[in-house]
Amino acid sequence: MDIISQVTHAMQTVLTTVADAAAITSGFLKRKRKLTGSVFVQTLVFSWLANPNSTYGELAQTTATIGISITPQAIEQRFGKPAAQMLKQTLDASVKQVLAADPQAIPLLSRFNGVYIQDSSWISLPDELCDVWAGCGTNADKGGKASLKLQLRWELLTGAFEHLSLTDGKTHDCKAQKEFNTLATGSLRLADLGYFSLDELKQMTDDKVFWLTRLKVNCQLFDTDDTRLCLPKWLVAHNSCQLDYPILLGKHAKLPARLLAKRVSPTIANKRRRQIKKQAKRKGNTPSFSRLALADWDIYLTNIDTKLLTAKEAFVIARVRWQIELMFKLFKGHGQIDASRSEKPWRILCEVYAKLISMIIQHWILLVGGWRYPEYSLRKAAKVVAKHALSIAAAFVSPSSQRLIDILEDIKRALANGCRISGRKSKPSTYQLLVRTAQPLQ
């Protein structure tokens, strides 16, 4: 089944069959109504896909596009706990539809059996929803009394959202990743420091999974002769701008790894130190000497052999992790998953779920059109999808899936033009560096 057929089937299943079943189990639909579960879900998803700031009037217009005439007030009245439960069930079904495009042809990344980047992102919620999604108490920086975390693992070459789930805002990333699937032998995992765990790194090494991670400052390092390293002094003593050195990681684990270090410019180092001091002051702490000294360096740890990846290549691949930050930026900036026109708690939660569904569907459509282009601009492509959102909604009225397929073909052609990132001379993009840096394997 080609990717357009896969997307067509997934959209129709989630937004029709699943949504109608969820309307009954959640109590959203207790008797026969014009506003069925599928109509309500499609209305929210496609309205907010086209315009995340849609009014009730615009939602009603989308409902009319789907073929149902209903007032804005009637839509407003349906936002409640049953609607939220229905949307959550629909969201759960959508994340199980793991769609993938043909792998991108990037030689440096193609050395691995998949390149998986993972991270999480906060969404603050009204305090009234603390029994649904528990936050971190009164700490506003961590979501307050009610918040949730979006956990995402994304396979970059095929574009597949390999894992997407919601957890309580107070749940630590290390605990959340225990629910992730085991990666295949020969794959590469890139993750934020929130997922740094010696046990996890050892398990991946045992499973022959490659990893590349930043160093957690309080993690103890040892020379291969079991001598503990004072990293700031050790780096200065080597008097080099770039180092690639075998070490043992952890006081008890003694996990063999490579330490990769590259000195940054004084401007970047000073900026980092200002940020470190600012964060420490806000928490009432004093930053350690080591943390301030290590601001002079980009430091990574990896279990990848030098024959497979040089230090220069590793520093370029490390930049790839930033792509998931761009995806979250797309979700929040373009999709506005964390914003609402309303102050009503259940309406806000409904909006979070519906907008997440719309972002998943948007991503499926992006796989149709442009994933074969590594120099792909997610922001430009998302604007193309938004322009076609209401046309997609209208296609659900048709008894045949051919109309939806035809629209996806139109989007595919549109995405092939004008959605690429232009080459830059002074500040090359990650894609440009990936292409330039790859060296023949020995």
N, C-alpha and C positions, 0 to 999 in steps of 0.2 A: 504494500500500500504506500503510495507516494505521500509526501508531507502534506500536500493540500487536502488529500482524502483523510489523512489522520486528523488534521485540524478540524475539518468539517464534522467528522464523526464525534470528536471530543466535545466540540462546542454544542452540538445538538444533544448529546447525551447529558452533559452537565446542566445546560440551561433549559432543558425541557423535561426529560425523564426524571433526572435526579431532583430538580427543583420542585416538580409536582409531587413526588413522593415525600420530600422533606416538608412540604406544606401541610401534609396530613399528619405526619409523625410529630411535628412541632406544635400542632394545634393552630397554625396560622389559618388553615382552611377547615372550617367545621361544617359548612354546608355549601351547596353549589353557588358560586359567585362568578361574576364576570372577571374579577381580578383574581386569577388563579396564581398558584405559586410560580409557575414558569413565566407568566406575564409580568408579575411584580419583579422577579429577579432580572429578567431581560430588560425591563424598564430602567432599573437602577444601574445595571452594569453598562448598558450602551449609552445611557444619558451621561453618566459620569466618565465614561471612556471618551466621549465627544467633548464634554465640558465638565471638569470636576467640580465646578461651582454652580451647577444647574439648579434652578429654582423649582418649586413645586409645579409651577406652570409649565416649565420646560419638561419636567418629568411626565406630566399629563400629555404633552405633545408627543413624546416618545411612545407612550402607551397607545395613542391614536395611530402612530406609524405601525405599530404591531397589530393594529386592527381592533382595539378596544376603546370605547369612548367612556372616559371617567373623569371626574372633577379633580382639581388639585387638592381640595379638602379631603376627598376620599382617600387619596394616596397618603396624605399627611397622617390621617387617623390610623393607618395600618402599621406605622412604625412603633413597635413595642417588643416585648420580650419574645413572643412567638416568632415574629419576623426575624429577630436576631438569631434565634435558634435555627430557623430555616436557612438563613444565609450562611451560618456557620457550617451546617451539614453540606450545603452546596459547595462551599469553599473546600471542605475536607475532601470532597469527591474530585474537585478540580486539581488539587495538588497530587492526587494519585495518578493522574493522566500525565505520565512523564514522556513528553515528546522530544525528539531529537532530529536535527538536520544532519546532512552529510558533513563529516569533519572538515574543518578549515585546513588548508594546506600551508601550515607554518612549520618549516623543517625543524626549528629548534624545539618547539613544543611537541612535535610529532614523534620525538624520541621516547615519549612516555605513553603508556596505555591509558590516556585520559589525563587532563589537567583540571583538578577540582579546587575551586576556591570557596571558602566558607566564612561567614561572618553573621552578625546579628544586628538588628536595629530596633531602637525603642519607639514605642508609640504610647504617649500619655493619654489617659482616659479620665473622665470625671470620677471623683472619689466615691460616688454612689455605686460604681461598678467594681468595687474592691472585692466583693464576694465572687465575681466572675473571673476577673484577672487581678491577682494580688501584686501590688507594687512594692516599693522598698520603704514604706512608711512615709515620713514627712520630707524625705530627701527629694527635692524638686528636680535635681540633676539626674536622678534615676527613676523618674516617672511618678513620684508621689505615692499616694495610697493605692492608686489603681493604675496599672500600666501593663502592657504586654510587649513581648519581644518576638520579632519576626526572625526565625532561624532559617538561613538559606545556604545550601551547598549547590554550587553551579558548575557544571562541566563546561569549560570554556570552548573547547573545539567543536562540540556538537550543539552547544547552546542549551542543553537540557538542564532544567531545574531538578537535579537528582534528589534533593530533599528540600522541602519547604514546610515549615510547621510554625505554630504559635505556642509560646510558653508564657507563664507568669513573668512579669517584669522582674521579680526578685530571683528568678532561677538563674544560676550561674551557667555560663556558656559551657564549661567543662562537664557539668551535669547534663545539659541539654544534648551534647554531642554523643552521649551514650546511646541515644535513640537513632543515631545515623547508621546507615548500612556500612558494612565493611567494604573497603575499596578493593578493587582488583589488583592482583600482582602487577607490578610495573607501572602503576599509576602514580601521579604526583599530587600531593596535597599542599595547598597554600592556605594558611589561616592566620587570623589575628591573634594577638597575645592572650586574649580572653580564653582561647582554647589550649593554651600552653599547659601540657601535662606530661611529665616524664613517663608515666605509665602508658599514656596514649602513644607517645613517640616510640617507646620500646615495643609496644604491640604492633605498630605499623612496620617497624624494622623487622620484627619476627615474621610478619606477613609479606615481606618483600615489597612494601609500599614505600615510595620515596616521599620525603618531606623536606621543606625549606621554610624556616621560621625565623623571626626576629628573636633576639636573646632577651629573656626575662632577667632583669637586673639582679634579682636576689638568687638566681640559680648558680650553684657552685660549679666551677670548672677546674679540671685537673689536667696536668700534662700527661703524656703517655707513660711516664715513669711514676705516676700517682702523686705528683707534687701539686698542691693546690696553687692556682694562679690568682694573683691580684691583678685583675684584667687591666685597669687603668695604667698601672705601672708597667705591666708586661707589654702593652701596646706601645707605650712611649719608648721602652728599652729597645724594641725592635727597629725603631727609627725608619719606618717604611710607610708609604701612603696606602699600600694595599697588602693584606696578608691572607694566606690560605694555609691553615695549620691544623694538624690532627690533635684532637683533645678527647677527654673523657667527660661526659656530662652527668652531673648529679653526684651528691655525696655518697649515696648508697647504690644508685643504679649503675654508675660508671659506664654510661652508654657511649660507645665510640661514635664520633661525629667529626665533621670538619667545621672549624671556626673561620668564617670569612669576614674580614674587616676592611673597610675603606674609609679613609679620612674625608670629611666633608669640608666645605669652605668655611672660613671664620664667620661669614654672614649667617649661614644656615645654623652653625653651632651656637652662635649667640642668640639667635631666635629661639632655638630649642630650650636653651637655659632660661630665657625669660618665661617661656610657657611652663617649664617645670616649676619655677619659683612661684608663678602665679597660681598654679594648681595646688601647690603645697600650702600656700598662704590661705587659700580658700578653705582648706581642710584643717588649718591650724597646725600644720607640720613644718618641719625644716627638711629640705631635700638633702640627701646624703652626698658626700664627696664623690662617691663612685658614679652616682647617677649624673651629676653635673659634669664630671670628667668625660664620661662616655658619650656625652652629647656631641663630641668632636668626631664621632665615628658612626658609620652605618655598619651594623653588626648582624650577621645571620649565622644560623646553624643549619647543617644539612647532613643527611646520610647518603647523599648521592656521590658516587665515586668520581674522582677527577677524570677518569677515562670517558665518562658519560657527559660530564658537565664541568667546564672550566669556571674559575672564579668570576671572570668577566661575564660569562654567560649567566651565571647564577644571579648576579646583581641586576641584570636585565629582566630575568624571569621574575625576580622578586617584585618588580614593578607591576606585574600582571595582577597581583592581588588587589590593586587599586580598582580594577574593573568592577568588582562587586560593590565598591563604594559608589561608583558611577551608577550602578543599577539601583541601589537604594536612593540615590539622589534623583533618579528618574521616577521612582515610585513616589517619593515625597514632593519633589519639585513639580514634575509634570502631572503625576497622578493624584497628588494631594491626599494620600491615604491617611495622613495624620491631621487633616483640616476638615472643618465642617461649618456650614452656615448656622447650625443649630446649637443650642446649649442643653438640649434634652438628652439625658444619658443614653437611653435605648436607641434614639435616632442616631446618635454619634456612633454607637457600636455597630449598628446596621450599616452605617456608611463605611466604617473601617472594613468590614467583611466584604461588602459589595465592591468597593474600590480595589481591594486585593484580588478579587475574582477578575475584575476588569484588567488589572495589570498582568495577571497570568494569561488571560486571553490575548492581550496585546502582545505578550512575549511569544505565544504560539504563532501569531500572525507574522511577527518579525522573523521567525524561523523559516517561514514560507518564502520571504522575499530577498533577504540580504545576508543570510548567515555565511554564504560562500565568499563574502567580501570581508576579509579580516579588518580592513580599515573602515569599519562600519560605525556611523554616528548613531547611537541609540536615540539621542534627542531628536535628530532630524527624522529618523524613521518613525518615532512615536507620533510626531505631528502628522505624518501621512496616514497612519492608522486612525487617528482621531477624526480626520476629515471624512473617512469612510464609515465611521461607527454607526451612524443612523441608517446607512444603506445596508449594513450587515443586519441591523435590527429588523428592517423591513423584509429581509430575505427569510426570516423565520416564519413569516405568514405563508410563504409559498409551500405547497404540499410536496414539492420536489426539492432535493438538496442541490440541484443543478444551479439555481440562482445564487446560492451561497458560494458555490465553487467558482462561478463566473466572477463574483466580486473579489474573491481571494486572488484570482488570476489577475484582475485589474490592479490590485494592491501590489502583487508581486512585480508587475511591470513598473509601477510607480516607485517602488523601493529600490529598483535597480538603477534609478537615475537620481542624482542629486543628494544621496544620503551617505556618501563616503566622506571620510576625513581628509582634508587636503594635506599634502606633504608640507612639513615645516623644516626650514634650514637651521634656524637658531635653537629652537627647542623641539627636537624630533619627538613624534608620538611614540607610545610604547610599541605599536606595530612596526614603525620604521626601525626602531632599535632591535626588535626581534629578528627582522630580516637581515639587518646589517651585521649582527653580532655572531650569528651561527657559524661555527667552524666545523670542517669535516672531522668526523670521529676517527680516532686513531685505531 
